[in-house]
Amino acid sequence: MSLGPHGKWFLLAAICDIAIRLGAGHAAAQTGGSQAEAQQPAAHHFCITYHLASGSEKWDPAVRKRITDAMDAAIVLYNEEGEFNKTITANYSPKTRTADGGFSGWINLGHSISKRVALHEIAHTLGVGTHWKWSKLVKDHKWTGEHALAQLREFDGPNAVLHADRMHFWPYGLNYDREGGPENFRRHVKMVAAMRLDMGIVNGR
C-alpha cells in the first residue's frame, strides 16, 4: 500500500491516538505499523507527532529523506523516554543557517539536519528557551528549577550545576554535535521533561 508523501505522518498520528486507548504495542500489531510507529509508548496519554510542511513534495528527495529520518528517530526517542503533547511541523528552509524551532511547533531545518539537531529543535517546541517562564528560572546563567536540578544531579552527582542562557541549557542540551550519543540523547529528553515541570507546562493545555 502506498501512503503518499504525507500519509505516513497521518498514520503515525492515528497510531498515537490509538495508543492512548489501547496501548502502542497492541496498536502497532493491529495496524502493521513501522518500527518508528511500533515504538510509541504503551501507557502514555500523550505523545508527539509531526508532519512535513506544505510543499514538501517539491523538496529535493535526498533532503526530504534526511529530514524524515532525523525527525523519525527524534520523535521515537521523545515518545519512549517521556510524555509530551505536541504536533510539530518540520520545514526545509535552505536559507536557515543551522536550524530553529519555536513553541508554536514549527521547526526550520536548514544546513544542519541530523537526529541531534532534531532532538534539540524539538526541545525548543516544547518550551526550552521559548516559553515565557523560561527566563524567570534562569539566574546568573544557571537554571534554578528544582525538577531539572534534581534530574541533573541524578545523572551527574549532588554538586552538578545546570547552566542556561536565554535560549539554551547545558549539559545535555545537545547544542553541538560533540554532545551526541545514545545516552546523552536519552538524558536530553529527561532534562526537557523536567524543565517543563519547572515551567508548569501541562500536557493537554
Secondary structure by P-SEA (a helix, b strand, c coil): ccccccaaaaaaaaaaaaaacccaaaaaaaaccccccccccccccbbbbbbbccccccccaaaaaaaaaaaaaaaaaaaacbbbbbbbbbbbbccccccccccccbbbbcccccaaaaaaaaaaaacccccccccccccccccccaaaaaaaaacccccbbbbbcccccccccccccccccaaaaaaaaaaaaaaaaaacccccc
